[in-house]
Amino acid sequence: MKDQLAKIRAEALAALEGVQDAAGLDGLRVKYLGKKGELTGVLKMMGKLSPEERPVMGQMANDVRAALEKALDEASQKLEAAALALRLKAEAIDVTIPGQAVAVGREHPMNIALNEMKDIFTGMGFTIMDGPEVELAAYNFDRLNAEEGHPSRDWSDTFYFDQDSRVMLRSQTSPMQVRAMDTLPLPIRILAPGRVYRKDEVDATHSPMFHQVEGLVIDKGVTMADLKGALNTVAERLFGEGTKTRFRPHHFPFTEPSCEMDVQCHKCGGVGCPTCTGEGWIELLGAGMVHPRVLEMAGIDPEVYSGWAFGFGLERLALRRFKIDDVRLIFENNIRFLEQF
């Protein structure tokens, strides 16, 4: 038995010297110290020894076990250290190599224009309002004096969700004007920006999804002169002092009288070009005095109060603001285009 124990010790220590990985190490542990291992097999023969030999062989077996366990632990530590060294080498970072430049995002030109609008109007005492894009026709049309049969309610112009034409993607942010008149105390000054949807063909100045900003003022003694003065001030704040504008008579069911405001084309200076379709002017917004019937439907006495409202496409504002010649560039997510701003 003494020779067996010595042989097991020598063979195990020699095997541990050449172990290459954790799997091999675990195999040696099982082979020599496991329940069916070689050392365990020798210990099972202790019962055949004489009483005098048992203590001596037991001590020798314990010494062999201790030596093997120590060697196993040392081999395990060496393998872990080697694995860590390989990992550190593989994951090493050369701090002397120049780093990669971090791409810094830029504010979208449309958001720049919107934030400028918000700053201008909040400075004039306006409150910013937001509302649902899926809207009821009652708010989008009925309460704005656009009754059944009005061209804007046709399926060829508006995105409806139901056959009864009662639920829709809003075609304007004007419903927020109605909601403001229903919920806010008088006097009212609100700005309502947001996405709107119309069945427009895509071209240099049109898109079926675009952004609109509408404003509403309701107070005593409000006149058309207040409307024109405010909008001219906004145009100069946005496009620079001396910006040329013009007001043309128009018709909207929710305002009376109504007008449209144009700004001189930034591309051609009024001569005529593809951007302005040869007219020299770009339509910026529609506006007018709030129709008395709209006030009445909101429970506001038109004999006491009057108001004005306007609405414009934010994309067209950005076109004029940054001298962009095609609205489609705003939606294409072209990094080279956006980096200019």
N, C-alpha and C positions, 0 to 999 in steps of 0.2 A: 504493500500500500504506500509505503514511503516513496518507493520509486515512481509509482503512478502519480502521486501528488507533485513530485519534482518535475516529472515529464509534462504534466498539465500546466504547471507554472511556466516552464521554459517555452512551451509551444504557444501559450496564450500571449506571453509578453512579446515574443517574436512576431506573432500575427498582428498585434496592436501597433507595432512599429511601422508596419506597412499599410495600415488602413487608410483608405482614400476619401471616404465620405461617411455621412451619418448612417446610411443604410448598412454599410459594411460594419461599422462600429456596433450597431444594434444587433447584427447577426452574430458577432463574436460574443456579445454579452449573453445572448440566449444560448449559444453553443457551450459556454463554459459555466455560466452562473444561473441559467434557467432551471425550471423545475425538472426538466429532462436533460440538463446539461451534464458535462463530464464530471465536474466537481461534485455535483449532487449525487451522481451515480456512485462515486467513490465513498461519499459519506453514508450512503445506504448500507455499505458493507461493514460499518463500525460494529454492528452487533455480533459479528463473527470473531472479533478480536478478544483477547483475554483482558481481564480487568486491569492488568498492569499496562497493557499497550494502549488502551482507549484514551487515557489522558494525553499521552504523548502524541498519538495520531490526531486527536481532536485539536490540540494546540497547533500542530503543523497545518491541519486543514484550515483553521481560522487564519493563520499567517498567509496561506496561499490566497484565500478569499480576499483578505485585506489588501494584499499586493495587487491582485487583479482589479479590484474596485478602484484602487488608487490610479492604476495604469489606465483604466477605462475613463476616469474623470479627466486625467491629463490629456488623453487623446481627444476627448470631447472638446476640451478647451482649445486645443490646437486647431481642430477643425473649425470651430466657431471663429477663432482669430483669423484663420486663412480666408474663410468666407467673407468676413467683414473687410479684410484687406482688399479682396477682389471687388467687393461692392463699392468701397470708397474709390478705388481706382476707376471703376466703370462710371461712377457718378461724379467724378471730380469736375470741378468748375474752375476754369482758368480765368481768374479775376482780371488778368491783364488784357483779355480779348475785349475789344470795343463792344458795348451792348447794342441791342437792336432798338432803334427809335420807336417810341410808343406813339401810335397814331392818335391824335387828339381830334375829337369830333367838333363839328361846327354847328351852330344854330341854323336851321333851315331858313331860307330866305322868306318863306311864307310866314313862319313863326316870328321872324324879325319884324315883318310888316305888322302882324297882329299885335305884338307886344307894344310897338310904337303907337298903334291905334288905341290900345288900352290905356297907355300912359296919357295920351292926349285927352281922352274922354273922362278918365277918372279925375284928371286935373280940372275938368269942367264940371265935376260933381256928379258924374254918371256912376251907376252901379253895374257891375258885370253879372249877367245872368246866363245860366246854362239850362238846357232842357232836352227832352227825348228826341231821338232821331226817327223812331217809329211813332208816328203821330196820328191823331184822329182827324178826319177830314173836317169835323166840326170846328176844330181850332185852326186848321190850315186854310180852310176856305169859308165855311159858313159864318163864323164870327168875324171874318174880315170882309164881309159884304160881297163875296164871290159866290153867288147862288148857283144852283144846278143849271147846267147849260153853258157856264162860262168856259171859254176855250182852255184855260189852264187846268180844268178838271178832267179833260179828256184822257182816255187811256193811252193815247199816243204821246202824251206829254208827261204823265205822272206814273210812278211805280206804286201800284196798289197790291195789297195782300189778299183782298177778298173780292168776291163778285159784286158785292153791294157798294164798292168804292167808299168804304167808311174808314178803313185802316190803311195807312200808306207810309212810305218813306217821305219825310217832309220835303217839300219842294222849296222851302224858304224857312228862315228862322223867325218869320213873322208870328207864328203861334206863341212865341215867348212874349210878344207885345200884349197879346190877349191875356196870357197868364199873369203878366205884370199888372194889367189893369184890374184883374180879378182879385189879386192878392195883396198888392202894395197900396199903402196910403198915398193920397195926393199931397203934393205934386210928385210926378214920376219922371225920372231920368234914368234910362237903362240902356246898356249896350249888350246885344245878344249875338255872340259869335258861335259858329258851329258848322258841321258838315250838312250839306243838302244834296238832293238827288233829282235830276230831271233827265228826260230822254233826249239829250242833246247829242248830235254827232260830234265826234272828236275832231277838232281842228286847232289852229294856232291859238284861238282865244276861247274855246268851248270844251267842256268835259261833262260826261253824265254824272260824275261825282265831283263836287267842288265845295268850297267853303264860302260862307256868307257871313257878313257882319251887319246887323241891323241896329238902329237906334230909335229910341222913342222919347219924346218929351210931352208931358201933359201938365199944363199949368194955366193959370189965368192970364189973359192978355197975350198969349203966344201968337206970333204972326209969321207970314211967309218970309219977311225980312230977317227974322231971327234964324230961320232955316238956312237961307242963302249965306248969311254972315257966318254961321257956324261951319258950314261945309266949305266955304272958301278959306276960312282959317285953317281947317283940317288939311286942305289941299296944299296950302303953303307950308304948313308944318311938316308935311310928308315929303313933298317934292321940291321944296325950296321957294324962296321969296320970288314973287313975280310969276308964279305958275299960272298959265292961262286955262281958264275953265269957261264952259258955256252951259246955260240951262235951256232945255228945249221943252215945250209943252208936251205932255203925254197923258195917258189915262191909266190909272190903277183903280180897282174897285174900292180899295180901302183908304184912298186919299182923294181929297178934292179941295182945291186944285192940285194937280199932279205935275211932275216934271222929271226929266232925266238930266243928269249932270255928266258932261264929258270933260276930259282933260286932253290937251293937245298931245298928239302922238310923240312919244319920246324918241322914236326911231328916225322919223323923217322931219320932225319939227313943223308938222302941219302941211307938208307938201303932198303927201300921199305915198303909201308903200304897202306891201303885203300884210304887215302887222296890223295896220289900221284899215285894211281892205280898200285903200285908196282914198279914204275920206279925210285923212289928216287929223282925225280926232278918235279917241277911244272912249267908249261908253264906260263910265266908272260906277254909276249908281242911279237908282231911281228914288224919288223922294216926293214929298207933298204934305199938305195939311191933313191931319187925321179926319176921315169922313165922319160927319155928325152921327150917322147911323151906327158906326163902329163904337163910338163913345156911348151911345144909348144902349147898345147890346151889353156893354160892360157896366151899365148902371151909372154912367157919368153924364151929368147934365151939359149938353153942348151949348146951352145958353150962358153957362157960367165958365166952363172950361173949354180950352182949345188945345191943339197939339200939333206937332209935326213928327214925321218919321222918315227914315231913309233905310236903304239896304243896298249893299254892294258886294261884288265877288272879291274875295280876298286874293285869289290868284291874279286877277286883273290889276289889283292894287300892287301886288309884288312885281308884276311885269313892268308897270310904270315906275315903281320905286327903284328897281335895279336894272332897268333898261334891258329886260329879257324879251326876246322876240317870239317865243313860242311857249304856250302854257304847258305843253306836254313835257317840257324839260323838268318842270317842277315835280312830276310824278314818276320820272324814270329812275330815280335813285342812282344816277350816274355820279360817282365820287368826284370825277374831274370837274363836273359842273358845280357840285355843291361846295367844293373846296374854294371856289372863287369868293365865297361869302364869309 
